[in-house]
Amino acid sequence: MPIETDRPFREWPLEQLAEQALLHAADRVVLAGLGEEAGRRPGARAKALQARIERMRQAAEAAPRGAG
């Protein structure tokens, strides 16, 4: 079954979203997608995860980019 491009993380539990956020802490695009999906989920844990991912995304944006 192909991944739906509109919500590629829809089937993932919150724990997997959190794990992937840690694994991709420097990737603003991935973090934005993970945060958006967490924000669609009900409950306080999902909202807390969304806030944590948003802080990670902001930190990734603020980090200096490598020269090259």
Residue, then its C-alpha position, 0 to 999 in steps of 0.5 A: m500500500p503506497i504512503e499517502t503524500d498528504r499525511p505520510f505519518r498518519e499510521w504512526p503512533l505518538e511514540q514513533l513520531a517522537e522517536q523520528a523527531l529525535l532521529h531527524a532533529a536537524d531536518r526542518v522539513v521532517l520536523a514540520g511534517l511530524g509536528e503537523e501530524a502530532g497536532r492532528r492527534p487528540g489528547a494532551r500527550a499529542k499536544a505536548l509532543q507537537a510543542r516539543i517538535e516545534r521547539m526542535r524545529q525552531a532550534a534547527e532553523a536557528a542553527p548555523r548551516g555548514a559552509g560548503 
